[in-house]
Amino acid sequence: MYSAAPRLERDLVEIIIRLDDPSVPIAETYRRSRKHAADLDIPRPSYECVRQLLHDARRQRARRKEARATLIDIVVYHRPVDDLTRLD
């Protein structure tokens, strides 16, 4: 029987986010994360925890990408400054 971590170690969270490749299934990232957890000698994460973490990370990346694109458009005068308030 293996032990699953109730909370993920910060180091492992950073590794999982770096391992994430949207073109690869989350299950594969989960399998890779188990190896890293073993290397760090910490309990491995549950699949559900990894899945939620990656969905959150992907949403944050998408928001940052959208905000970056909006700011660039404002700087080069393609969009009005009022669009900054629509980034929520």
Biotite code that builds the C-alpha atoms (Angstrom):
import biotite.structure as struc

atoms = struc.array([
    struc.Atom([0.000, 0.000, 0.000], chain_id="A", res_id=1, res_name="MET", atom_name="CA", element="C"),
    struc.Atom([1.306, 3.447, -0.865], chain_id="A", res_id=2, res_name="TYR", atom_name="CA", element="C"),
    struc.Atom([0.796, 6.686, 0.986], chain_id="A", res_id=3, res_name="SER", atom_name="CA", element="C"),
    struc.Atom([-0.782, 9.657, -0.754], chain_id="A", res_id=4, res_name="ALA", atom_name="CA", element="C"),
    struc.Atom([-0.009, 13.173, 0.363], chain_id="A", res_id=5, res_name="ALA", atom_name="CA", element="C"),
    struc.Atom([-2.915, 15.167, 1.834], chain_id="A", res_id=6, res_name="PRO", atom_name="CA", element="C"),
    struc.Atom([-1.087, 18.338, 0.728], chain_id="A", res_id=7, res_name="ARG", atom_name="CA", element="C"),
    struc.Atom([1.605, 18.744, -1.843], chain_id="A", res_id=8, res_name="LEU", atom_name="CA", element="C"),
    struc.Atom([5.074, 19.934, -0.964], chain_id="A", res_id=9, res_name="GLU", atom_name="CA", element="C"),
    struc.Atom([5.929, 23.273, -2.553], chain_id="A", res_id=10, res_name="ARG", atom_name="CA", element="C"),
    struc.Atom([8.899, 21.755, -4.398], chain_id="A", res_id=11, res_name="ASP", atom_name="CA", element="C"),
    struc.Atom([6.687, 19.076, -5.901], chain_id="A", res_id=12, res_name="LEU", atom_name="CA", element="C"),
    struc.Atom([4.042, 21.638, -6.928], chain_id="A", res_id=13, res_name="VAL", atom_name="CA", element="C"),
    struc.Atom([6.688, 23.598, -8.830], chain_id="A", res_id=14, res_name="GLU", atom_name="CA", element="C"),
    struc.Atom([7.961, 20.419, -10.494], chain_id="A", res_id=15, res_name="ILE", atom_name="CA", element="C"),
    struc.Atom([4.454, 19.371, -11.533], chain_id="A", res_id=16, res_name="ILE", atom_name="CA", element="C"),
    struc.Atom([3.734, 22.774, -13.067], chain_id="A", res_id=17, res_name="ILE", atom_name="CA", element="C"),
    struc.Atom([7.044, 22.672, -14.956], chain_id="A", res_id=18, res_name="ARG", atom_name="CA", element="C"),
    struc.Atom([6.254, 19.145, -16.185], chain_id="A", res_id=19, res_name="LEU", atom_name="CA", element="C"),
    struc.Atom([2.895, 20.229, -17.553], chain_id="A", res_id=20, res_name="ASP", atom_name="CA", element="C"),
    struc.Atom([2.572, 20.137, -21.309], chain_id="A", res_id=21, res_name="ASP", atom_name="CA", element="C"),
    struc.Atom([-0.978, 20.792, -22.543], chain_id="A", res_id=22, res_name="PRO", atom_name="CA", element="C"),
    struc.Atom([-0.386, 18.475, -25.507], chain_id="A", res_id=23, res_name="SER", atom_name="CA", element="C"),
    struc.Atom([0.236, 15.568, -23.099], chain_id="A", res_id=24, res_name="VAL", atom_name="CA", element="C"),
    struc.Atom([-2.594, 14.022, -21.034], chain_id="A", res_id=25, res_name="PRO", atom_name="CA", element="C"),
    struc.Atom([-2.717, 15.001, -17.371], chain_id="A", res_id=26, res_name="ILE", atom_name="CA", element="C"),
    struc.Atom([-2.421, 11.307, -16.496], chain_id="A", res_id=27, res_name="ALA", atom_name="CA", element="C"),
    struc.Atom([1.062, 11.246, -18.030], chain_id="A", res_id=28, res_name="GLU", atom_name="CA", element="C"),
    struc.Atom([2.098, 14.309, -16.030], chain_id="A", res_id=29, res_name="THR", atom_name="CA", element="C"),
    struc.Atom([0.735, 12.537, -12.940], chain_id="A", res_id=30, res_name="TYR", atom_name="CA", element="C"),
    struc.Atom([2.851, 9.461, -13.670], chain_id="A", res_id=31, res_name="ARG", atom_name="CA", element="C"),
    struc.Atom([5.948, 11.628, -14.055], chain_id="A", res_id=32, res_name="ARG", atom_name="CA", element="C"),
    struc.Atom([5.162, 13.476, -10.822], chain_id="A", res_id=33, res_name="SER", atom_name="CA", element="C"),
    struc.Atom([5.114, 10.193, -8.887], chain_id="A", res_id=34, res_name="ARG", atom_name="CA", element="C"),
    struc.Atom([8.723, 9.547, -9.894], chain_id="A", res_id=35, res_name="LYS", atom_name="CA", element="C"),
    struc.Atom([9.776, 13.014, -8.739], chain_id="A", res_id=36, res_name="HIS", atom_name="CA", element="C"),
    struc.Atom([7.964, 12.531, -5.431], chain_id="A", res_id=37, res_name="ALA", atom_name="CA", element="C"),
    struc.Atom([9.867, 9.296, -4.917], chain_id="A", res_id=38, res_name="ALA", atom_name="CA", element="C"),
    struc.Atom([13.143, 11.059, -5.768], chain_id="A", res_id=39, res_name="ASP", atom_name="CA", element="C"),
    struc.Atom([12.338, 13.736, -3.157], chain_id="A", res_id=40, res_name="LEU", atom_name="CA", element="C"),
    struc.Atom([11.349, 10.991, -0.694], chain_id="A", res_id=41, res_name="ASP", atom_name="CA", element="C"),
    struc.Atom([7.914, 12.493, -0.058], chain_id="A", res_id=42, res_name="ILE", atom_name="CA", element="C"),
    struc.Atom([4.456, 10.924, -0.393], chain_id="A", res_id=43, res_name="PRO", atom_name="CA", element="C"),
    struc.Atom([3.243, 10.906, -3.962], chain_id="A", res_id=44, res_name="ARG", atom_name="CA", element="C"),
    struc.Atom([0.304, 13.108, -4.920], chain_id="A", res_id=45, res_name="PRO", atom_name="CA", element="C"),
    struc.Atom([-3.145, 11.822, -5.719], chain_id="A", res_id=46, res_name="SER", atom_name="CA", element="C"),
    struc.Atom([-4.295, 11.998, -9.317], chain_id="A", res_id=47, res_name="TYR", atom_name="CA", element="C"),
    struc.Atom([-7.164, 14.312, -8.374], chain_id="A", res_id=48, res_name="GLU", atom_name="CA", element="C"),
    struc.Atom([-4.799, 16.729, -6.652], chain_id="A", res_id=49, res_name="CYS", atom_name="CA", element="C"),
    struc.Atom([-2.499, 16.857, -9.685], chain_id="A", res_id=50, res_name="VAL", atom_name="CA", element="C"),
    struc.Atom([-5.467, 17.286, -12.015], chain_id="A", res_id=51, res_name="ARG", atom_name="CA", element="C"),
    struc.Atom([-6.836, 20.244, -10.036], chain_id="A", res_id=52, res_name="GLN", atom_name="CA", element="C"),
    struc.Atom([-3.399, 21.812, -9.756], chain_id="A", res_id=53, res_name="LEU", atom_name="CA", element="C"),
    struc.Atom([-2.811, 21.597, -13.502], chain_id="A", res_id=54, res_name="LEU", atom_name="CA", element="C"),
    struc.Atom([-6.235, 22.955, -14.394], chain_id="A", res_id=55, res_name="HIS", atom_name="CA", element="C"),
    struc.Atom([-5.611, 25.935, -12.083], chain_id="A", res_id=56, res_name="ASP", atom_name="CA", element="C"),
    struc.Atom([-2.133, 26.486, -13.525], chain_id="A", res_id=57, res_name="ALA", atom_name="CA", element="C"),
    struc.Atom([-3.464, 26.364, -17.079], chain_id="A", res_id=58, res_name="ARG", atom_name="CA", element="C"),
    struc.Atom([-6.194, 28.901, -16.243], chain_id="A", res_id=59, res_name="ARG", atom_name="CA", element="C"),
    struc.Atom([-3.610, 31.228, -14.676], chain_id="A", res_id=60, res_name="GLN", atom_name="CA", element="C"),
    struc.Atom([-1.370, 30.909, -17.751], chain_id="A", res_id=61, res_name="ARG", atom_name="CA", element="C"),
    struc.Atom([-4.308, 31.742, -20.030], chain_id="A", res_id=62, res_name="ALA", atom_name="CA", element="C"),
    struc.Atom([-5.189, 34.823, -17.930], chain_id="A", res_id=63, res_name="ARG", atom_name="CA", element="C"),
    struc.Atom([-1.573, 36.031, -17.972], chain_id="A", res_id=64, res_name="ARG", atom_name="CA", element="C"),
    struc.Atom([-1.387, 35.502, -21.720], chain_id="A", res_id=65, res_name="LYS", atom_name="CA", element="C"),
    struc.Atom([-4.599, 37.486, -22.237], chain_id="A", res_id=66, res_name="GLU", atom_name="CA", element="C"),
    struc.Atom([-3.419, 40.297, -19.955], chain_id="A", res_id=67, res_name="ALA", atom_name="CA", element="C"),
    struc.Atom([-0.058, 40.432, -21.719], chain_id="A", res_id=68, res_name="ARG", atom_name="CA", element="C"),
    struc.Atom([-1.732, 40.622, -25.135], chain_id="A", res_id=69, res_name="ALA", atom_name="CA", element="C"),
    struc.Atom([-4.060, 43.393, -23.943], chain_id="A", res_id=70, res_name="THR", atom_name="CA", element="C"),
    struc.Atom([-1.177, 45.422, -22.534], chain_id="A", res_id=71, res_name="LEU", atom_name="CA", element="C"),
    struc.Atom([0.809, 45.052, -25.751], chain_id="A", res_id=72, res_name="ILE", atom_name="CA", element="C"),
    struc.Atom([-2.203, 46.152, -27.803], chain_id="A", res_id=73, res_name="ASP", atom_name="CA", element="C"),
    struc.Atom([-2.634, 49.208, -25.563], chain_id="A", res_id=74, res_name="ILE", atom_name="CA", element="C"),
    struc.Atom([1.040, 50.122, -25.815], chain_id="A", res_id=75, res_name="VAL", atom_name="CA", element="C"),
    struc.Atom([0.976, 49.986, -29.618], chain_id="A", res_id=76, res_name="VAL", atom_name="CA", element="C"),
    struc.Atom([-2.365, 51.863, -29.672], chain_id="A", res_id=77, res_name="TYR", atom_name="CA", element="C"),
    struc.Atom([-4.473, 49.036, -31.075], chain_id="A", res_id=78, res_name="HIS", atom_name="CA", element="C"),
    struc.Atom([-6.862, 49.058, -28.130], chain_id="A", res_id=79, res_name="ARG", atom_name="CA", element="C"),
    struc.Atom([-8.135, 51.736, -25.759], chain_id="A", res_id=80, res_name="PRO", atom_name="CA", element="C"),
    struc.Atom([-6.851, 51.951, -22.185], chain_id="A", res_id=81, res_name="VAL", atom_name="CA", element="C"),
    struc.Atom([-10.376, 51.192, -20.951], chain_id="A", res_id=82, res_name="ASP", atom_name="CA", element="C"),
    struc.Atom([-9.783, 47.559, -21.928], chain_id="A", res_id=83, res_name="ASP", atom_name="CA", element="C"),
    struc.Atom([-7.586, 47.204, -18.829], chain_id="A", res_id=84, res_name="LEU", atom_name="CA", element="C"),
    struc.Atom([-10.733, 47.102, -16.684], chain_id="A", res_id=85, res_name="THR", atom_name="CA", element="C"),
    struc.Atom([-12.062, 44.145, -18.701], chain_id="A", res_id=86, res_name="ARG", atom_name="CA", element="C"),
    struc.Atom([-9.224, 41.775, -17.724], chain_id="A", res_id=87, res_name="LEU", atom_name="CA", element="C"),
    struc.Atom([-11.202, 40.172, -14.899], chain_id="A", res_id=88, res_name="ASP", atom_name="CA", element="C"),
])
